[in-house]
Amino acid sequence: MAYSWALFPEPIDDAGLNLNVDFADQSAAETWLTEHYLELDDLGVREVSLYEEGRLVYGPMSLDA
């Protein structure tokens, strides 16, 4: 199963951050988000949703503090 994040709004510039990542499991996806949420915030992303093979797992979840 592949997990992926949907970002809103989608950033126009990825600033070198690979945003089209598929993860083997939910834990790997959540670790990636933990490691990169400040960069996503800098890119203007305000909400994220986690999907597993197109099925919504959870979200939208705010990145605002």
LUMMI-455679 format. One record per atom (N, C-alpha, C, O): atom name; residue number from 1; x, y, z. Coordinates in pm, whole numbers. Example, Ala and Ser with C-alpha at 12.3 -4.5 7.8 and 13.67 -1.06 7.14 Angstrom:
% residues 2
 atomo num     xx     yy     zz
     N   1   1319   -569    780
    CA   1   1230   -450    780
     C   1   1320   -330    780
     O   1   1424   -332    846
     N   2   1285   -225    708
    CA   2   1367   -106    714
     C   2   1290      3    787
     O   2   1341    114    804
//
This chain:
% residues 65
 atomo num     xx     yy     zz
     N   1     84   -118      0
    CA   1      0      0      0
     C   1     88    124      0
     O   1    192    129     67
     N   2     47    223    -74
    CA   2    122    347    -80
     C   2     42    459    -13
     O   2    -79    472    -33
     N   3    111    537     66
    CA   3     52    652    133
     C   3    111    778     72
     O   3    227    780     30
     N   4     30    883     66
    CA   4     79   1011     13
     C   4      3   1125     79
     O   4   -108   1108    130
     N   5     66   1241     76
    CA   5      6   1362    132
     C   5    -53   1447     21
     O   5      7   1461    -86
     N   6   -171   1502     45
    CA   6   -228   1606    -40
     C   6   -207   1737     35
     O   6   -239   1747    153
     N   7   -155   1837    -34
    CA   7   -120   1965     26
     C   7   -215   2072    -23
     O   7   -248   2075   -141
     N   8   -259   2161     68
    CA   8   -347   2271     29
     C   8   -301   2399     96
     O   8   -278   2400    217
     N   9   -287   2504     23
    CA   9   -282   2503   -123
     C   9   -153   2438   -171
     O   9    -52   2439   -101
     N  10   -158   2384   -290
    CA  10    -37   2324   -346
     C  10     64   2435   -371
     O  10     31   2538   -429
     N  11    188   2415   -327
    CA  11    289   2519   -347
     C  11    323   2536   -495
     O  11    328   2439   -571
     N  12    348   2660   -533
    CA  12    390   2689   -670
     C  12    537   2650   -688
     O  12    576   2598   -792
     N  13    616   2676   -587
    CA  13    759   2646   -588
     C  13    787   2546   -478
     O  13    749   2567   -363
     N  14    854   2435   -513
    CA  14    881   2334   -411
     C  14   1011   2360   -335
     O  14   1041   2288   -240
     N  15   1087   2461   -375
    CA  15   1212   2501   -308
     C  15   1306   2383   -287
     O  15   1378   2377   -187
     N  16   1305   2289   -381
    CA  16   1394   2175   -373
     C  16   1344   2060   -287
     O  16   1414   1960   -272
     N  17   1225   2073   -230
    CA  17   1167   1968   -147
     C  17   1081   1877   -235
     O  17    991   1925   -304
     N  18   1109   1747   -234
    CA  18   1031   1653   -313
     C  18    893   1637   -249
     O  18    880   1579   -141
     N  19    791   1688   -317
    CA  19    656   1687   -262
     C  19    573   1570   -311
     O  19    466   1542   -256
     N  20    620   1501   -413
    CA  20    545   1388   -470
     C  20    606   1257   -424
     O  20    663   1182   -502
     N  21    593   1231   -296
    CA  21    654   1114   -234
     C  21    545   1013   -200
     O  21    441   1049   -143
     N  22    568    887   -235
    CA  22    482    778   -190
     C  22    556    705    -79
     O  22    676    679    -88
     N  23    483    673     25
    CA  23    542    610    144
     C  23    489    468    158
     O  23    374    440    123
     N  24    572    379    208
    CA  24    535    238    223
     C  24    430    217    331
     O  24    351    124    325
     N  25    430    306    432
    CA  25    334    290    541
     C  25    301    426    602
     O  25    366    526    574
     N  26    200    427    685
    CA  26    153    551    747
     C  26    260    612    835
     O  26    276    734    838
     N  27    333    530    906
    CA  27    438    580    995
     C  27    545    657    918
     O  27    589    763    962
     N  28    586    605    803
    CA  28    687    673    721
     C  28    633    806    670
     O  28    706    905    666
     N  29    506    811    632
    CA  29    445    936    585
     C  29    441   1039    698
     O  29    472   1156    676
     N  30    402    996    816
    CA  30    394   1088    929
     C  30    532   1136    973
     O  30    547   1250   1016
     N  31    632   1050    964
    CA  31    769   1091    996
     C  31    815   1198    898
     O  31    877   1297    939
     N  32    786   1180    769
    CA  32    824   1279    667
     C  32    758   1413    699
     O  32    823   1517    693
     N  33    629   1411    734
    CA  33    559   1535    766
     C  33    622   1602    888
     O  33    641   1724    888
     N  34    654   1526    989
    CA  34    719   1581   1109
     C  34    851   1648   1074
     O  34    884   1754   1127
     N  35    926   1586    984
    CA  35   1057   1639    945
     C  35   1048   1762    855
     O  35   1142   1842    850
     N  36    936   1779    784
    CA  36    929   1884    682
     C  36    816   1985    701
     O  36    795   2070    614
     N  37    744   1978    813
    CA  37    628   2068    824
     C  37    667   2215    827
     O  37    590   2298    778
     N  38    781   2251    881
    CA  38    823   2392    879
     C  38    852   2438    737
     O  38    820   2551    700
     N  39    914   2352    657
    CA  39    939   2387    516
     C  39    807   2400    441
     O  39    791   2491    359
     N  40    713   2311    468
    CA  40    582   2321    403
     C  40    513   2451    442
     O  40    452   2516    357
     N  41    522   2489    567
    CA  41    465   2615    612
     C  41    530   2733    538
     O  41    460   2825    496
     N  42    661   2729    523
    CA  42    731   2834    449
     C  42    686   2841    304
     O  42    689   2948    243
     N  43    644   2727    247
    CA  43    597   2723    108
     C  43    451   2764     96
     O  43    397   2770    -15
     N  44    387   2794    209
    CA  44    248   2841    206
     C  44    144   2732    222
     O  44     24   2759    210
     N  45    187   2609    249
    CA  45     91   2501    272
     C  45     24   2523    407
     O  45     92   2545    507
     N  46   -108   2518    410
    CA  46   -182   2542    534
     C  46   -251   2419    588
     O  46   -278   2410    708
     N  47   -280   2322    500
    CA  47   -347   2199    542
     C  47   -289   2080    465
     O  47   -243   2094    352
     N  48   -293   1965    529
    CA  48   -252   1840    463
     C  48   -357   1733    490
     O  48   -426   1735    593
     N  49   -367   1641    397
    CA  49   -453   1523    414
     C  49   -371   1401    374
     O  49   -297   1405    277
     N  50   -386   1294    450
    CA  50   -313   1170    421
     C  50   -405   1073    348
     O  50   -518   1049    390
     N  51   -354   1018    238
    CA  51   -428    921    158
     C  51   -353    789    150
     O  51   -230    786    146
     N  52   -428    681    149
    CA  52   -375    547    124
     C  52   -442    496     -3
     O  52   -562    468     -3
     N  53   -363    485   -110
    CA  53   -417    436   -238
     C  53   -546    509   -276
     O  53   -642    447   -320
     N  54   -548    642   -259
    CA  54   -664    721   -297
     C  54   -774    729   -193
     O  54   -871    803   -212
     N  55   -762    656    -83
    CA  55   -863    658     24
     C  55   -814    754    132
     O  55   -702    742    180
     N  56   -900    848    170
    CA  56   -865    943    275
     C  56   -848    870    408
     O  56   -939    802    455
     N  57   -729    885    468
    CA  57   -701    828    600
     C  57   -741    930    706
     O  57   -813    897    800
     N  58   -693   1055    691
    CA  58   -737   1165    776
     C  58   -700   1297    712
     O  58   -614   1305    625
     N  59   -768   1400    759
    CA  59   -746   1534    709
     C  59   -877   1590    657
     O  59   -978   1520    650
     N  60   -874   1715    623
    CA  60   -756   1801    626
     C  60   -714   1835    770
     O  60   -797   1850    860
     N  61   -585   1847    785
    CA  61   -525   1880    914
     C  61   -445   2009    897
     O  61   -362   2020    806
     N  62   -470   2105    981
    CA  62   -404   2234    974
     C  62   -258   2223   1015
     O  62   -222   2146   1105
     N  63   -173   2300    946
    CA  63    -32   2311    985
     C  63     -8   2435   1071
     O  63    104   2458   1118
     N  64   -113   2514   1093
    CA  64   -100   2632   1176
     C  64    -79   2592   1322
     O  64   -137   2495   1370
     N  65      4   2668   1389
    CA  65     36   2638   1530
     C  65    -82   2659   1620
     O  65    -72   2638   1741
//
